[in-house]
Amino acid sequence: MTLSSMTGFARTAGTHEEWTWSWELKSVNAKGLDVRTRLPMGFDGLEVATRGNLSKMFKRGSITAALTLQQSGGATRYQINRQHLDALIIEGKKIARENPDFTPVTTDGLLSLRGVIEVEDDDAADQEPASLEKLLIESLNEAVVTLADTRVEEGARLAVVLTEFIDTLASLLDQVAKSAELQPDIIRERLKAQIADIVSDFDTLDPTRLEQEAAIIMTKADIREELDRFAAHIASVREMMAEGGAIGRRLDFLCQELNREANTICSKAHDTSVTRIGLDMKATVEQFREQVQNIE
């Protein structure tokens, strides 16, 4: 199964007798699935089908589904919203009394205001046969499939980028693992030298307690466990990407784990080269995570 991005766009169009329409679907990133619809007046019944079809196909993303519908033939009839107009007239007179220097309100000015003149609602949707709604849903389904295809295409491009970041992390991990500063004998010798400096002025130190403290210090200085976990997380990322599907949330969680191990590597490092590599790890993990935010 392939990866799918949450970014995509699709458009379909159709005609039926005097009706013409177009569906536009736009998808962007989101934590979950958020479907928004913009439907013509009288066609609100399509909302359930629209949400249902999109929910079946997608798991995540903020998706806007907009239907533009036009009817040809016949003259468009208009009507004046008397209630709205009367309210505007009252407010206009009030403003004129309070501000005598203002230009008087004109009829043309009132009629040009939004909401005063409206297109008469013939309740066309109720008058049309069920075949129109069926065709609209079929056209929507085509747009949904196209949107899914575009998200998969974008996901394929993202997979290439993500793989490059994972390969970089694997390379950085290998560099840290090969560092001489991380070898047990090197850590042991460095610790012995430090202990020798400390005990040179103290003749009463308990050797057993000293050995215990030395073992604790060595454990804290050893980052091999962090490297093993880092390698395991990289392997998990590769497995998920090979599996495909809606893995965005799980990849995001692994990003947090990778960042945690990189932080620990930096904090435990006693060598500047290891610290530098650890910082490169953190930067690469952050870049990887930014791209993961686009994955479904």
Backbone torsions as a table, in degrees:
resi	resn	phi	psi	omega
1	MET	NA	141.4	-176.6
2	THR	-91.1	165.6	174.5
3	LEU	-79.9	153.2	178.5
4	SER	-129.6	131.5	174.7
5	SER	-80.2	164.3	174.4
6	MET	-95.7	1.4	-179.0
7	THR	-103.4	130.4	179.1
8	GLY	-175.5	168.8	-179.9
9	PHE	-148.8	144.5	177.2
10	ALA	-148.8	148.2	178.2
11	ARG	-144.0	133.4	173.5
12	THR	-132.2	156.7	-179.5
13	ALA	-140.9	158.6	179.9
14	GLY	-162.8	170.7	178.1
15	THR	-138.4	152.3	175.1
16	HIS	-155.4	109.7	-175.9
17	GLU	53.7	-120.0	-177.7
18	GLU	-88.7	5.3	-176.6
19	TRP	-100.1	139.8	170.3
20	THR	-131.0	145.7	-177.7
21	TRP	-150.5	166.8	173.6
22	SER	-150.2	138.7	173.4
23	TRP	-104.5	136.5	172.6
24	GLU	-126.6	125.4	178.7
25	LEU	-116.6	125.8	178.0
26	LYS	-123.1	133.7	-177.3
27	SER	-128.4	132.6	176.5
28	VAL	-134.2	177.8	-175.1
29	ASN	-67.3	148.0	174.6
30	ALA	-162.3	158.2	179.5
31	LYS	-69.5	-34.0	178.1
32	GLY	-130.7	-155.1	177.1
33	LEU	-101.6	119.8	179.7
34	ASP	-126.3	110.0	-178.0
35	VAL	-104.9	127.5	177.7
36	ARG	-123.7	139.5	-177.1
37	THR	-121.4	147.8	171.7
38	ARG	-130.5	103.9	-173.9
39	LEU	-119.7	150.1	178.7
40	PRO	-65.2	156.2	177.3
41	MET	-60.1	132.7	179.7
42	GLY	93.7	-7.5	179.7
43	PHE	-117.4	27.0	-179.4
44	ASP	-63.7	-20.7	179.6
45	GLY	-63.8	-17.3	179.3
46	LEU	-77.2	-11.2	-175.2
47	GLU	-62.6	-42.2	-178.5
48	VAL	-61.2	-46.2	179.6
49	ALA	-64.4	-38.6	-179.3
50	THR	-63.7	-49.9	-179.6
51	ARG	-63.9	-40.4	-178.7
52	GLY	-63.9	-45.2	-179.0
53	ASN	-64.4	-40.4	180.0
54	LEU	-70.4	-37.6	-179.6
55	SER	-66.9	-32.1	178.5
56	LYS	-69.7	-32.5	-173.4
57	MET	-89.6	-34.0	-171.5
58	PHE	-123.2	150.1	179.3
59	LYS	-103.8	-32.2	-177.7
60	ARG	-141.3	159.3	177.4
61	GLY	123.3	148.9	173.7
62	SER	-95.5	109.8	-172.5
63	ILE	-114.6	127.7	175.5
64	THR	-108.0	124.4	178.6
65	ALA	-112.8	115.5	-177.1
66	ALA	-118.7	128.8	177.9
67	LEU	-111.2	123.3	173.5
68	THR	-106.7	124.2	-174.2
69	LEU	-131.8	130.8	-179.6
70	GLN	-132.2	146.9	178.3
71	GLN	-118.8	123.4	179.8
72	SER	-91.6	160.4	179.1
73	GLY	84.2	143.9	178.9
74	GLY	81.2	142.5	-179.5
75	ALA	-78.7	140.8	177.1
76	THR	-75.9	130.3	-179.2
77	ARG	-105.7	142.8	-177.1
78	TYR	-121.2	159.6	176.1
79	GLN	-144.0	154.5	179.6
80	ILE	-94.9	130.9	175.8
81	ASN	-80.3	91.9	-173.1
82	ARG	-61.5	-38.9	-178.4
83	GLN	-63.4	-43.9	178.9
84	HIS	-67.4	-40.9	-179.4
85	LEU	-63.9	-44.9	179.6
86	ASP	-60.4	-40.1	179.6
87	ALA	-64.9	-38.8	178.5
88	LEU	-66.5	-39.1	179.2
89	ILE	-62.5	-43.5	179.2
90	ILE	-61.7	-45.3	179.7
91	GLU	-66.0	-36.2	178.8
92	GLY	-63.9	-41.8	178.0
93	LYS	-64.4	-38.6	-179.9
94	LYS	-64.3	-43.6	179.2
95	ILE	-64.9	-37.9	-179.7
96	ALA	-64.2	-39.5	178.6
97	ARG	-66.5	-39.2	-177.2
98	GLU	-78.9	-23.3	-177.8
99	ASN	-134.5	78.9	-175.5
100	PRO	-63.2	-18.2	-179.6
101	ASP	-81.8	-11.2	-179.2
102	PHE	-71.2	150.4	176.6
103	THR	-64.8	131.3	-178.9
104	PRO	-60.0	148.5	178.4
105	VAL	-72.3	135.5	180.0
106	THR	-108.5	162.9	177.9
107	THR	-63.5	-43.0	178.7
108	ASP	-59.6	-40.0	-179.4
109	GLY	-64.9	-42.0	179.7
110	LEU	-65.3	-44.6	-177.3
111	LEU	-68.2	-21.3	-179.5
112	SER	-84.2	-9.2	-179.5
113	LEU	-72.2	146.3	-177.6
114	ARG	-63.4	133.3	176.0
115	GLY	94.1	-10.8	-179.9
116	VAL	-77.2	-46.6	177.4
117	ILE	-103.9	127.1	-177.2
118	GLU	-124.8	152.5	172.7
119	VAL	-77.2	131.4	-179.8
120	GLU	-63.6	134.6	179.3
121	ASP	-89.9	110.9	178.9
122	ASP	-90.7	5.5	-177.2
123	ASP	52.7	50.1	-172.7
124	ALA	-63.3	-32.9	-176.8
125	ALA	-61.7	-36.8	-179.4
126	ASP	-72.2	-25.2	-176.9
127	GLN	-84.5	-17.7	-176.6
128	GLU	-82.8	149.4	178.7
129	PRO	-66.4	161.7	-179.7
130	ALA	-63.2	-20.0	-179.1
131	SER	-62.1	-31.3	179.0
132	LEU	-64.5	-48.0	179.8
133	GLU	-62.8	-38.4	178.6
134	LYS	-61.7	-42.8	179.6
135	LEU	-66.7	-36.8	178.3
136	LEU	-64.2	-41.1	179.1
137	ILE	-67.4	-39.7	177.3
138	GLU	-61.8	-41.4	178.2
139	SER	-65.6	-37.5	176.3
140	LEU	-61.9	-43.9	-179.7
141	ASN	-59.9	-38.5	177.1
142	GLU	-62.1	-41.8	179.5
143	ALA	-65.6	-37.9	179.2
144	VAL	-62.9	-44.2	178.7
145	VAL	-63.0	-42.6	179.2
146	THR	-64.0	-41.0	177.9
147	LEU	-61.6	-42.7	178.6
148	ALA	-61.0	-40.2	179.7
149	ASP	-64.1	-43.0	-179.6
150	THR	-66.7	-35.2	177.9
151	ARG	-68.2	-35.8	177.1
152	VAL	-68.6	-40.4	178.2
153	GLU	-61.3	-44.0	177.8
154	GLU	-66.6	-35.8	178.0
155	GLY	-63.2	-36.6	178.1
156	ALA	-64.1	-39.5	177.2
157	ARG	-66.7	-39.5	178.6
158	LEU	-65.6	-35.6	-179.7
159	ALA	-60.0	-38.2	178.4
160	VAL	-63.5	-45.0	-179.5
161	VAL	-64.7	-45.2	-179.3
162	LEU	-62.6	-39.7	179.2
163	THR	-63.0	-38.7	178.0
164	GLU	-62.6	-41.5	179.0
165	PHE	-66.1	-41.7	179.3
166	ILE	-64.8	-39.6	177.2
167	ASP	-62.7	-38.6	178.0
168	THR	-64.5	-43.0	178.3
169	LEU	-62.6	-40.7	178.9
170	ALA	-63.4	-39.2	178.2
171	SER	-65.7	-42.7	178.5
172	LEU	-64.4	-39.4	177.9
173	LEU	-61.3	-41.6	179.5
174	ASP	-64.1	-38.0	178.8
175	GLN	-64.0	-42.4	179.0
176	VAL	-65.5	-44.5	-177.1
177	ALA	-62.0	-30.6	-178.7
178	LYS	-86.8	-3.7	-178.5
179	SER	-64.7	131.6	-179.7
180	ALA	-63.1	-27.6	-178.4
181	GLU	-65.1	-16.8	-176.8
182	LEU	-96.4	-5.1	-179.2
183	GLN	-71.0	137.6	-175.6
184	PRO	-54.6	-40.4	-177.9
185	ASP	-68.1	-34.8	177.7
186	ILE	-66.3	-44.9	178.2
187	ILE	-60.4	-42.4	-177.7
188	ARG	-64.1	-45.8	-179.0
189	GLU	-65.2	-40.7	179.0
190	ARG	-63.7	-39.2	180.0
191	LEU	-67.5	-39.8	178.5
192	LYS	-60.2	-41.9	-179.9
193	ALA	-64.0	-40.5	178.7
194	GLN	-66.0	-40.4	179.6
195	ILE	-66.8	-39.2	179.5
196	ALA	-59.3	-40.4	177.9
197	ASP	-64.2	-36.9	-176.4
198	ILE	-72.2	-44.6	-172.9
199	VAL	-82.8	-7.8	-177.8
200	SER	-60.7	-28.4	-178.8
201	ASP	-103.4	3.5	-177.5
202	PHE	-128.5	115.6	-179.1
203	ASP	-95.9	-8.4	-173.7
204	THR	-105.2	11.0	-179.5
205	LEU	-70.0	136.7	179.3
206	ASP	-74.1	118.5	-178.7
207	PRO	-59.1	-38.7	-179.7
208	THR	-64.5	-46.3	179.0
209	ARG	-63.9	-36.1	179.5
210	LEU	-64.2	-39.8	178.4
211	GLU	-65.1	-39.3	179.2
212	GLN	-63.6	-45.5	179.9
213	GLU	-65.1	-37.2	179.4
214	ALA	-64.6	-40.0	178.7
215	ALA	-63.6	-39.2	178.3
216	ILE	-63.7	-43.3	-179.2
217	ILE	-64.2	-41.1	179.2
218	MET	-63.8	-39.2	178.9
219	THR	-63.3	-41.9	179.9
220	LYS	-68.3	-30.0	-177.8
221	ALA	-84.1	-16.5	-177.1
222	ASP	-84.9	122.8	-178.0
223	ILE	-109.3	15.6	-178.5
224	ARG	-62.7	-34.2	177.3
225	GLU	-64.0	-42.0	178.5
226	GLU	-62.8	-39.4	179.0
227	LEU	-66.4	-38.7	178.3
228	ASP	-63.9	-42.8	179.1
229	ARG	-67.0	-39.3	178.2
230	PHE	-59.8	-44.5	179.2
231	ALA	-63.8	-38.7	179.3
232	ALA	-65.3	-38.5	178.5
233	HIS	-66.1	-40.1	177.7
234	ILE	-61.5	-43.0	178.7
235	ALA	-62.9	-38.4	179.1
236	SER	-65.4	-39.9	178.1
237	VAL	-61.8	-44.9	-179.9
238	ARG	-62.1	-40.9	179.4
239	GLU	-64.2	-43.2	179.6
240	MET	-63.3	-42.8	-179.1
241	MET	-66.2	-33.8	176.6
242	ALA	-70.6	-32.7	178.1
243	GLU	-70.3	-41.3	179.9
244	GLY	73.6	-163.7	-178.3
245	GLY	85.2	-161.8	-178.4
246	ALA	-83.4	83.5	-175.3
247	ILE	-112.1	7.8	-174.8
248	GLY	-56.5	-45.5	-178.3
249	ARG	-64.3	-42.4	-179.0
250	ARG	-68.5	-37.7	176.5
251	LEU	-64.2	-38.5	178.9
252	ASP	-63.2	-39.1	177.6
253	PHE	-64.3	-42.9	178.8
254	LEU	-64.6	-30.9	175.1
255	CYS	-60.8	-41.9	177.7
256	GLN	-61.7	-41.7	-179.8
257	GLU	-67.4	-41.8	177.4
258	LEU	-61.2	-41.5	-179.7
259	ASN	-66.4	-37.8	179.0
260	ARG	-62.5	-44.9	-179.7
261	GLU	-66.8	-38.4	178.4
262	ALA	-63.8	-38.8	177.0
263	ASN	-62.2	-43.2	-179.5
264	THR	-65.9	-39.5	177.9
265	ILE	-60.1	-43.1	179.7
266	CYS	-65.3	-41.3	-176.8
267	SER	-70.8	-30.0	-178.9
268	LYS	-88.7	-17.3	-173.3
269	ALA	-62.9	134.6	175.6
270	HIS	-110.1	7.2	-178.5
271	ASP	-127.8	136.4	-176.0
272	THR	-63.4	-32.5	-180.0
273	SER	-66.8	-39.2	177.7
274	VAL	-67.0	-40.4	177.5
275	THR	-60.5	-42.8	179.6
276	ARG	-61.8	-44.7	179.7
277	ILE	-64.9	-39.0	178.0
278	GLY	-61.0	-39.8	177.9
279	LEU	-66.9	-38.3	175.4
280	ASP	-62.7	-37.2	175.9
281	MET	-59.9	-48.5	-179.0
282	LYS	-59.6	-44.6	-179.1
283	ALA	-64.0	-41.0	-179.7
284	THR	-68.5	-40.0	177.5
285	VAL	-60.6	-40.9	179.9
286	GLU	-65.4	-41.3	176.8
287	GLN	-63.9	-40.4	177.9
288	PHE	-61.7	-43.1	-177.5
289	ARG	-66.0	-36.7	178.2
290	GLU	-59.2	-40.4	179.0
291	GLN	-73.7	-32.8	179.4
292	VAL	-61.4	-30.0	-179.4
293	GLN	-60.5	-17.2	179.6
294	ASN	-89.8	-9.9	-175.3
295	ILE	-85.7	136.1	178.8
296	GLU	-62.0	NA	NA
